[in-house]
């Protein structure tokens, strides 16, 4: 029998962020362009931790987080053309955009003013709060549901749907490829995808990290070089040699932005994708006057980019560095605690959904 309600693991407050309650919740009404996905795996993203701990401010609790979903499309609306019932599909950090505004019509639908986050957002014209992938099912507009190439393993492709896309979009939009030198700041969940995708796109790829602790890992991922900012005069030998730097860092403590910007060539680009808690860095004009570098940011990516990223991963045999964790109250508590403590190399994927949720 088809479920009228979904079941998921919810957190009730930021004070009890490691306590998950398995309970039923009501999805938004099913509409003509919707797809229901029976979830098989879900990555754990840093966004989940910032959300449930209250680090990004007050949220709509109770809340089931998770926005790196892989599963099977089990119901498709009568006007759906992009997804077929029975397909293995993915859902990332967004489940709706208007598809009618200037941004949506120019493959910038992730910047739509009417976009709906996968969890914690109010669905238009309802009082229903979107619930994420630590659950039995998810309901999303077809535009935000993506067919998964057969070559990609479920547990490894899940983290690509947010962390992977967050790294991939600024790389392709800012010219990463053959003949370009790209820096990735921070070798965490997003940063490790930055290395994998920058190399797959053909760029000379360097990792910039606080210490040498992850240097061996970065080289195993294919990085061409490594810079540790704990070293004396770490930036001097590399000044004005990078075309693009993607900043994935999850903290801005002790961050000397001027030294990082000095690495960029004339009109080179510094693109931030990490969202540290707190007030962030002070930016002064003299930091980027010397080389005329450009400072920007990037948010997720378009459907077009998701499909291209997944195909690139399939074609190049890209493998995420993933640890699988069986979903349960204890598994979730342990996983989010470890994520908060940066005890992960480099992503977690929740599995074992068939054991805790009945079809």
N, C-alpha and C positions, 0 to 999 in steps of 0.2 A: 504494500500500500504506500502511496506517495506521501511523504511527510508534510503536514501542514505547518509544523514548526521545526526549527533546527535545534541542535544541541551543541553546546560549546563550553569551554572553560573560561569563566569570567573572573575578573578581579573587581572587587567592590569599592576600593579606595586606594589612594596613593600611600596611605599609612599601612595598608595590608597588601602591598604589591607582590609579595611572594606567595600569597594564599589564593589558590585558584579553586573556583566552585563549578562543578559540572552541572549545568542546568539547561532547560529549554528556553529559547527566546523566539520571538516572532519576527520573521523577515519582512521586508517591505512587500506590498502587494505585487504579484507577478504581472508583468506587462508584456506587450507584443514583441519588444526587442530584447527581452531578458533571457539569460541563460542560467540554469541552476547547475552547480558543479558539486558532485560528491567528492569530498576531499580525501586525497591519499597521502599527502605530505605537505608540510609548510615550513619554510625557513623562519628562523628567529632573527629579527632585524634590530639594530640598535634603536630604531624608532620605537619599537615595542617597549624597550626599557625606559627611554625618555618619557614615554606616555604614561606608563603605569606607575612610575615613581613620582610623577608630578613635575619632573624636571623641565618640561615645556609648558608648565602652567596647568590650570584646572582643566579637567576633561569630563566627558559625559560617562560617568560610571552608573551601573555596572557595565563592564566593557570586556569583550572578547577581542583580543588583538591578533596580529598576524596578517601580513600582506605579501607573502611569497608562496602562493598557493599553487599546488598541482593536483589535478584530479580528473574525473571523468564527467563530461557533459551529459547529464541524465534527463534534462528537460530543456527544450528550446522554444522560444515564443514563435507565434505564427508568421512574424515578419523577419525573423532571423535568417540571414543569408551567409554570415561569416563563419558559423560554427555548425557542425553536424552532431546530432545526438550520438553518443558513444565515443566521441573523440577524446583523446587525452589532451587536456588544455591547462593553461596557466592563467592566474589572475595576480596582478601586481598591486601597487599601492593606491590605485585609483579604480573606481568602478563606474564612473559616469562623467560625461561632459556634454554640453548642449549640442555640439556638432554643427552649430549654425552661426557662431560668431566668427569674427575675423581670425582669431587665433586657431580655432578648430579647423577652419577651412584651409589653413596654411600649415598643416601638420605640426601645430603647436598646441594641440588640445590639452596637453598637460598643464598649460597656463590659462586654461579657460576659467573665467570668473565664476562659472557655475559648477565647476568640477566638484565631485564628491569623493572624499577619501574612503578607502576600503573599510576603515573602522573609525568610530568616534565622531562621524559627521551626521548631520540631520539630512535625511532624504528630502528632496524638494516636495513641497505640498503635503508633507506628513510630519508626524511627531516621532517617527521611528529613527533610531540611531543605528547607523551601519555597524555591523559586527564582522569581525575578521576571521582568519583562517585557523585558529585553534579550535576548530568546530567541525561538525559533521558535514556541513554544506555551506556554500556561499552563493549568493544571487547577485548578478552583475549585468550591466548592459553589454551586449555582444561586442561592441567596439573595444571593450577592455578585457575580453577573453581571447586568449591566443593559442592556436594550435601548437603543440610541441613536436618538433622533429623526432622521428623514431630513434635516431642515433643518440639522443641525450637521455641519461639515466634520471629517473624521477627525483631522487634525493639530491642530485648534483645540479639539476636545472632549477630547482625551487629558488635558491638564493639569487639566481640571475634576474628574477622577476622584479626585484627592487634594487638590491645592491649592485648587481651586474649592470642593469640599465642606467643606474645613477652614475656609474663610471663610463659606460659606453657612449651615452648621448653627448657629453661634452667633448669626448675624444673625436668623434666623427664630425661634430658641428664646428670644431676648431682646427680641423685639418691634420689630425694625427695620421701619419702614414709614412711611406718611404721617403727618405731624405729629411725627415723631421726628428728633432730631439725632444723627447717628452719626459717630464719629471712627475712622479707620483709622490705626494707628501702623505706619509702615514701608511703603514702596511697593516691595515686591519681588514675588516670584512669587505668594505668598498675598495680599499687600496689594492688588495690582492687581485680583484677583478680589473682594476686599472692597469696593473702590470700585464695580466693575461691578455686583455683586449688590445692594449697598445702594441704589444709584440705581435699579436695576430694581424693587426692592421699594417704592420711593417715598420713601425717607428723604432728608433733607437730609444730605449727605455731605461730610465734611472729611478731608483727609489731614494727618497729623502726621509730619513727617520731620526728620532732623537738620539738613539744609541746604535751600537753595532749588533744588538741582540737578535735582530731578524735578518741580518745580512745573508746568512747561509740560505734561509728560506727564499729570499728574494731572488737569489741566483738560480735556485732550483726552479723557480717560476719562469725563468728566462730573462731576468733583468740584465742589462748590459753594464750597469754600474750602480754604486751605492754611495750615498753621502750621509754621514752621521753628524748631526748638528752639535753633538757634544764635543767634537774635535775643535781645536783652536783654529781660528780663521777658516772655518769649513767652507765658506762661500767664495773665497778669493780665487781659487784655481778654476772656478766654474762661472765666473761673472760673465754675463751677456752671451751665454752659449745655448740656452734653451729656447725653443720656439713656443712651448706650451707647458704649463705646470698645472696639474689638477690637484687641488688641496682636499684631501679626504679626512683630515685630522678631526678627531672627536673632542679635542681640547685645545684651548687657546692659551693656556697657562704658560708663561715664559716664552711666548712666541714672538720672535724678533722679525716682524713682517718685512721690514726694510731689507734685511739680509736675504730673505727668500726672493723678494722682487728683483734684487740685484742680479739674480741668475738669468733673468730673461733678456733675450735679444731685443733690438729696437722693435717696438710695437708687439712684442711677445705677449702672451695672454696668461693671466693668473685666474683660474676658474675654481671657485669654492663649491663643494658639494656637501661637505660635512656641516652639521648644525650643532656646534658646541652649546652647552648651557652657559648662561651668564651673559655679560655685556659684550664680549668679543674684543677685537683689537682696535686700537686707535689708528686711523688712516690719515696721513698727512701728504700733501701734494709733493713734497720734496722726496718722498719715498719712491715715486715713479717718474720723476722729472728727468733723471739722468738717462734713462733708456726709453722713455715714452711708452712704457708698458701699460697694458689695459687690464683692469680688474673687473671680474664678472662672477656670475654664479650660474648654476644649472639646477633644474628641478626635474627629476625622473626623465621621461622621454616619450616620444609619440608611438602610436601603434606601429607605424612604418619602421621605426627604429627597433622596437621590440622584435619584430619578425626578422629584420636583418641581423640583429644580434644573435638570435637563436640559430639562424642558419649559419652564421660565421662560426659559432661554437660547435655546431655539428660538422661543418666542413673541415675545421682545423683540429677537431678532437680536443677542444678545450675542456679541462676537468676542474671544477671547483674544489677547493680544499675544504672538505665537509666532514663533520662528525655527526652521526645520526643518533638521535635521542628518542626513545619510545615516549609517545605522548601519554601523560598521566598527571595527576596533581603533583606528585613528588618529582617526576621528570621535569615538569615545567618550573617548579620552584628551584630545583638545582640548576637548570639551564639559565634562567634569568639572573640568578645570583652570580653564576660564573660569567655571564655576559657583562654584568655590572662591574665585575672585577677584572675585565679584559682577559679572562682565562679561556680563550678560544682561539684556535688556529685553523681556518679563519672564519668559518660559519658553522652554525648548528642547523640541522634539518630535523623537524619532528616527523616521526614515522609511526607505523603500527596503528593507524587510524581504524583499520578494519577490526582490531581487537577491542576497541573501547566504544565504537559507535556501530550500532546495528543498522543495516541498510533500510 
